[in-house]
Amino acid sequence: MKLARPSPWVVMAVVAVVSTMALLFLFAQGQRHSESSYLKNVTLLRHLKQLDAQWELSVLRSKIGIDSHYDPLADSLVKVSALFDEAESALRVQEHDEPDGLVSAGASLREAFAQRTTLIERFKSANALLRNSLMFLPTATEEARQAIGDQERPTPLLGRVSTDLNNLLLGSTLYSQNASREKVTEVQAILDRLAANRSLLPQGVGERLDIVSIHVATILREQAAVNGLLGDIAQVPTAARIDGISNALSAEQQGATMKVRRQREHLLALSTLLVGLLLYAALRLVRGHRMLRDSRDKLLEYGHSLEHKVADRVAALRQSEARMTQLAQYDSLTGLPNRNLFSDRLAQAMARANRDGHLMALMFVDLDHFKQINDSLGHVVGDGVLKAVAQRLRESLRDSDTIARLGGDEFTIIVEGLSEAGNAVQLAAKIREVLARPLMLDGRELVLSASVGVALHVRGSDDGDALLQAADIAMYRAKQNGRNAHAMFAPEMAVQISERANMVNLLRHALDRGEFELHYQPKLELDTGRVAGVEALLRWNSKELGPVSPARFVPLAEEMGLIVPIGDWALRTACRQGRAWQLEGLPPLTMAVNLSPRQLRDATLVDGISGTLRETGFSPRLLELELTEGVIMEDVKGNIDTLIAIRRLGASLAIDDFGTGYSSLAYLARLPIQTLKIDRAFVVSMLEDTNTMTLVSTMVTLAHSLSLKVVAEGVETAEQQRLLRQMHCDQIQGYHFSRPLAADAVAALIRQNAGSAAAVLHRSGALTLVGSA
Amino acid sequence: VSNALKPSAWSVPRGSRLTAKAALSLLLAVAATVSAAPIDEPIQPIPLTLKQDPARADIGARLFRDPRLSGNGRVSCASCHDLKKGGADGLARSPGLNGAPTSVNTPSVLNAALNFRQFWDGRADSLEAQVDQVVQNPIEMGSAWSDVVRKVSQDPAYRSAFASAYRDGVTKANIQNAIATYERTLITPNSRFDRYLRGDLGALSAVEKAGYAKFKQYGCVACHQGVTVGGNMFQKFGVMAAYFDKRGSPTADDLGRIQVTRDDRDKNVFKVPSLRNVALTAPYFHDGSAKTLEAAVDVMFRFQLGRIASNEDKEAIVTFLHTLTGELVERP
């Protein structure tokens, strides 16, 4: 089991507590060996020794006679005793390594003191007697000699006694000064002699002699005693005992000093440890502080960066908001105001115009064929075109003019401060001219055109929608006028617009109400004079509007997406009619049916054709589908698969309105087509313009060189027919031969034609056929 | 002498048990200090005062006269130590608590503090020890200390006085100390002889001065010297002649210090008594055998000095001895 590593603070606390306890222990130990108490004891002992010496000295002083009384001795005894008691109790208070030794040393010292005290007391007694007798002996001797002298009869004995007395005095005095055994013997001998003669002496002399003898004896006795006591007193080992105690204390102190030294070493070690701990703690604190500071700095830094981030985020949000606003108000592609902002600006501009009385115009610009550019060259190119248009519009207009993009290829321009209406028209022309300049995009050159509608603000009106609608109508009119044009709004245009809206409404229901019918315009084969086939043409007999021209409703149907079901119906009806004609026994006729661009883009187109053929039983080989040149060229790559699929069904393909589009010969060669139909505009102007005639001739030659059949449309005169025949145009179609006919009228014409085909062939000039209608 | 001034000799802390030795040390230190000034004589004047704790001395004064310290409440210290009778009672033997005579003559309490030992045989080192023995002595006061402490404790006045004077209140030791403290106030300075010693040469008459000279000349001063004129040494009674043989009927108490030391050499050895106020303290000697001062002087000449003095000399000495009577201080 792995133990958790303890916190450094815990370790430090434990070490600190242990160290503190050790310190306290050492401190307590140190108290027990106070040097001062040792010094005090030693001082006491030294003092005691001094007193002891003085005590001894006092004994000598008393002996010699310097001190005439014993008070100093008694005083010394008291002082020594008191000091000894003090020292003893002081030593007893302290703890010692060898208390028994000190106690016994103290006891022996006490014993020594007691011994000395006893000896001194004896000394005092003996010395007092000695002094007394020594002092009195001369007097006593003199009194004894006087007693001898007082005797009436001197005897030899008395003379000897007198001599002995002198010798006694001399001997005793000498003895007291220099005690010697010989003197004692000598004096003792005299005493003995005197004692032996005592009875022989007269009473007066004897008594005096007794007194002398007793004092001499006292001197001898007490002198010996004093001498012995002085020696004994000096030999009492008090000083040695005191020294012994001092030495014991000193040894103990040395031990204590050693101990203290060790303790000091321990203290030093502990202190070092504690200081180390302190430093470590301080270091940790400093580091902690630094970490805190760093953390704080980091926090501040982070705070700053956060502020920056927040600021950035706020800025981003503002940008985003601005972009939202931009998106809300501006077109993301071109950067022009969008419909929302345009509406505001228009309202403001109208308000200003109403207030200031200025002339204000709204232009509606729509690029011609932009959808084709977008579809054929891709959205990237389309977007590039829109950007370029926006740029050109910005460059050609004043800053004060508002240019907006409403969506798709629709641009609007608010022009304020016009001096007259004509300026608006001039401006529209200028815009068209600017936009028509060739545009280099993605490595290719494009030529654009635009239709521009202009609507003037009517003073007092604040209906922006109406003004926009007016401009839109004018633009539409410009489109109707063949595109690449501009038009000024006129009130009657509004009527047309409403008619158109009405027509759209009717058109939605026309199929259901069976208002459509097909007319068939025969095509004449110039070589044989025979009707080669017919082109099915859609007719709308509106109950409300009456017959409506295809030129009016087909673009509308195309625009509204109605052309697909209408186209289906037309194809089915044409196939059914072609099959009916076959069943009637008519010669095989090709049935040409127009396919609209939208139909071509319809993914179900091929299946639909196939189904219709199967359903009607019409021969695919007799079915010819016509497509306008523009439709095919919009998206050659996308369309070619569909065209091939149609060809695989067995149907043939024709290019309608050839010459109006941008067909390249390379594509033309690759397309799976069999027929070119020359647009009526070329045929109509062919006679007046030799260039056109050359062009038509070239087209025919070209088609033939590509193994294509050539059909000329809009042939209305014999002269045209003759020229086309000379050009070896294969077939013609137009009013000159036959206008579009109802189905039964076609059948009648075919039957008639079949009979007169040779005649027709031979007939030169125009052949006028009378229509059934 | 200078050593007497050492702090160790003086530093007797208040409230601690004052030992007799310490007190004596103090006393003698003062005496020695004072004695430095007078003319160098074997006799030294008594200090004018011995500073004592007044509260303790006051307690001691009351205890000194309190018969409750005796077993039957009949006698007090003052019964034998009458301050008006020279600190003793003038009797050869004093009656104890039951009337039985004490074994030896009552020594004077006056200047007892200046004696180097207490009792005739010097068996007590201090006044406290002396009190201890006397109170318990069956003949003298016949008390047990426990009874004494109890009796004293039961007295509210004592209790409060002890409580204020002693840290531990009424105890055996404190009672002894209080009495001893009082006794240390019982000194008698300013005797005419002391005044003479201090330089007042006119304090003594010519006869008295001659007496002092004889006192010295005859050797009395060999033992009777110092502040207390005795009281600081032991001496055998009957040095020059057998006193007890002459007196007759020897008793155990005549053996003297041998009873303390058990040393044959101390037979008939007694503390040399102080001659202070000696004129007031007849009868004399441990046996109270000398009824008068003259008789005592005669005994001394015969048995201690071994000399024969003229009547004039002896009278002169007696005259001198009268000058040793001092004035009782009895104040702390």
Contacts between the chains, C-beta under 8 A, distances in Angstrom:
chain1	res1	chain2	res2	distance
A	44	B	8	7.2
A	47	B	6	6.8
A	47	B	8	6.4
A	50	B	3	7.0
A	51	B	3	6.5
A	54	B	3	6.5
A	68	B	40	6.9
A	68	B	41	7.0
A	68	B	42	3.8
A	68	B	221	7.7
A	68	B	225	6.6
A	69	B	42	4.5
A	69	B	43	7.0
A	69	B	44	6.9
A	69	B	221	8.0
A	69	B	225	3.5
A	69	B	226	4.2
A	69	B	232	7.5
A	70	B	225	6.4
A	70	B	226	5.9
A	70	B	232	4.9
A	70	B	233	5.2
A	71	B	28	6.8
A	71	B	31	6.8
A	71	B	32	7.0
A	71	B	35	7.3
A	71	B	44	6.4
A	71	B	225	7.7
A	71	B	226	4.0
A	71	B	227	5.9
A	71	B	232	5.8
A	72	B	32	7.2
A	73	B	232	7.7
A	74	B	28	6.7
A	74	B	116	4.3
A	74	B	226	7.2
A	74	B	232	4.4
A	74	B	233	7.6
A	75	B	4	7.0
A	75	B	25	7.8
A	75	B	28	4.3
A	75	B	29	7.3
A	75	B	31	7.8
A	75	B	32	5.7
A	77	B	116	7.1
A	78	B	21	5.6
A	78	B	24	4.8
A	78	B	25	4.5
A	78	B	28	5.7
A	78	B	116	7.3
A	79	B	3	7.0
A	79	B	4	7.1
A	79	B	9	6.0
A	79	B	25	5.5
A	79	B	28	7.9
A	79	B	29	7.8
A	81	B	21	4.8
A	81	B	125	7.9
A	82	B	8	7.7
A	82	B	9	6.9
A	82	B	19	7.4
A	82	B	21	4.7
A	82	B	22	5.3
A	82	B	25	4.7
A	83	B	8	6.0
A	83	B	9	7.8
A	85	B	19	6.9
A	85	B	21	6.7
A	86	B	8	6.4
A	118	B	261	7.0
A	118	B	263	7.7
A	121	B	233	6.8
A	121	B	234	5.3
A	122	B	265	6.8
A	124	B	233	4.3
A	124	B	234	7.2
A	125	B	233	6.5
A	125	B	234	5.7
A	125	B	235	5.0
A	125	B	236	6.6
A	125	B	269	7.1
A	128	B	222	4.1
A	128	B	223	4.9
A	128	B	233	6.9
A	128	B	235	6.4
A	129	B	222	7.3
A	129	B	235	7.8
A	129	B	239	5.7
A	131	B	219	7.3
A	131	B	222	5.1
A	132	B	219	3.6
A	132	B	222	4.3
A	132	B	305	6.5
A	133	B	306	7.7
A	135	B	219	5.8
A	135	B	222	7.8
A	136	B	218	7.8
A	136	B	219	6.0
A	136	B	305	7.5
A	136	B	306	7.8
A	136	B	307	6.2
A	140	B	307	7.6
A	211	B	306	6.3
A	211	B	307	7.0
A	211	B	308	7.4
A	214	B	240	5.8
A	214	B	306	5.3
A	215	B	306	6.2
A	218	B	239	7.4
A	218	B	240	7.3
A	218	B	306	7.3
